[in-house]
Amino acid sequence: MKISTYIMMLLVISGIFFTFALMTQEAKTYYPEAGIDDSDWADKYDFGTSINRTVSPLQKAFEKLGDEEAGWWTKLTAGITAVPLAIIQIPVVLFQTFVMGGLLITGVFTSLGIPAYLLGIVLIMVLVWGIFKLVEIYQRWQV
């Protein structure tokens, strides 16, 4: 599986969750007598700030590197800091996606009332799958 397939799958799953959240929000607005209770998962799965906090220093370093107005010394120091920062931050972001995915799976399964042992099995399956895919990506880069 290519990394682009993994990213597309993650985006599709996120889109499904986003659509479901919008549907419940709209149903709560138009049908208040239905008694829809989304307090268990409302505002719990917004990982955007966490991802932005992790990637923001990397983005700033690469923006300095591509700035045409900056001098050669600024570009040199930005390049010296950006490359090691990217080498450190990219694996951190990849592992954070597994943690966030595990939190999403845990939240969905507990709200549906699925037993804890099934939840554990699914989380272990996702973790093993993710580790194998990361090893597969790493081995492809060794050409």
Secondary structure, DSSP 8 states (H G I E B T S, - for coil): --HHHHHHHHHHHHHHHHHHHHHHHHHHHH-GGG----TTTTTT---HHHHHHHHHHHHHHHHHHH-SSS-HHHHHHHHHHHHHHHHHHHHHHHHHHHHHHHHHHHHHHHHHT--HHHHHHHHHHHHHHHHHHHHHHHHHH--
